[in-house]
Amino acid sequence: MSCYFRHIKSILDEAAIEVTPSNKRQLDQAIHQIVGVGYKYCPDTWKKLKQEITGGEQKRLDLVRRLQAAVS
């Protein structure tokens, strides 16, 4: 689970999301849903996340907003 969390720390920081043991699974599930990959398919999820992060400033901001909405 969540093999990509260490790679998206700056995104999570930007979204003001603190990953804790109690919210990690919920956040992981939300990320899978945001990128449209079935839960627990970590490599495919990371691949999609990289596209969002490196796809330009607007895609990155959209990802941040969706993450914020998912945890609120």
CORQUI-V989771 format. One record per helix or strand of 2 or more residues. SS is the DSSP state (alpha for helix, beta for strand). FROM is the first residue (numbers start at 1). TO is the last residue. Records with the same first field share a line. If there is no record, write none. Layout:
SS = FROM-TO + FROM-TO
This chain:
alpha = 5-14 + 24-35 + 42-54 + 57-71
